[in-house]
Amino acid sequence: MKIVFFDLEDWEVEYFQKRIFNQDVEYYKTSIQETHSDTIYNADIICSFIFSPLGKQTLDKFKKLKLIATMSTGYDHIDMDECAKRNIVVCNVPVYGENTVAEHTFGLILNLSRNIYKAYNRTSKGKFSYDGLIGFDIKNKTLGVLGTGRIGQHVIRIAKGFEMNVVAYDPFPKPELQKTLDFKYITFEELLASSDIITIHIPLNSSTYHLINRDSIQKMKTGAMIINTSRGPIVETNSLLEALGSGKLGGAGLDVLEGEAMIKEEKAVLHQNNDVGREQMATLLQDYALMRMENVIVTPHLAFYSKEGVTRILDATLDNIFDLIENRGIRNKVVVKK
């Protein structure tokens, strides 16, 4: 089998090289779009991360492709309809780091609630003034959890350790969890109105795109905070900017941004003289505006990025590859519900 990896770091290349034998393998640190080699298009299997979009134009170049193994839980960067037409199997990594992402979520919450990043920036310049650095306790505050999958459940466990009140919304609730994890399911509107901090742990799809928008933000508590470690487009960027600037929202901790892939490819966006290019440019400018706000913390989509979390991703990706090579039942095949 011809296997091609993209979006890798040096240590990840070494990790795979020690575990894959007797196959034709190519390794690249770049995304698919940034890799300029015709040999990649002979691949039977490609493995990449979310920074390698796989739409129709890209898939057209891969004539032999049998498997796409995305090294992520989300697969919104892959055109699943096109893959189905071509009988290309798509596998993901459904379980790799519920604790990893949940821990990063609380890193963002604590940084915002106690102004840790502001204090660090100040003391790094030799200034030790308390002015403007007063924070707030998260004990007894209400945390609204959007999505009670594995990551959301771990967030709830951590929150209970901080003695927070926890409410949650999930379109597919698991009633038995309320007792075991000590929280309460409520409606989406009730969660918006009652939460001091809202944290997002739902997938991106047609029903969650811009779920957090101007209307939903207006239903939130004044001064509430938003944490997003899921997918950027769940939050409408312009509405978030307006709410943060007006004081309707007190802060945001964002590991993901709407249009974050364009930040890496901003030169390409600049040269698109069309409606799509102008829309992308507007999103880019909004992202940069967010990153300059004092009540916003942005990290570069690395909530998953611990040594343990990444190793679990690599191991699951190997399982997906060898499930196909060895004709085993493909355990992590993505099945899209219509």
Secondary structure, DSSP 8 states (H G I E B T S, - for coil): -EEEE-S--HHHHHHHHTT--SSEEEE-SS-TTT---GGGGG-SEEEE-TTS-B-HHHHTT-SS--EEEESSS--TTB-HHHHHHTT-EEE---SS-HHHHHHHHHHHHHHHHTTHHHHHHHHTTT----TT------TT-EEEEE--SHHHHHHHHHHHHTT-EEEEE-SS--HHHHHHHT-EE--HHHHHHH-SEEEE----STTTTT-B-HHHHHTS-TTEEEEE-S-GGGB-HHHHHHHHHHTSEEEEEES--TTHHHHHTHHHHHT--SHHHHHHHHHHHHHHHHHT-TTEEE--S-TT-SHHHHHHHHHHHHHHHHHHHTT---TTB-----
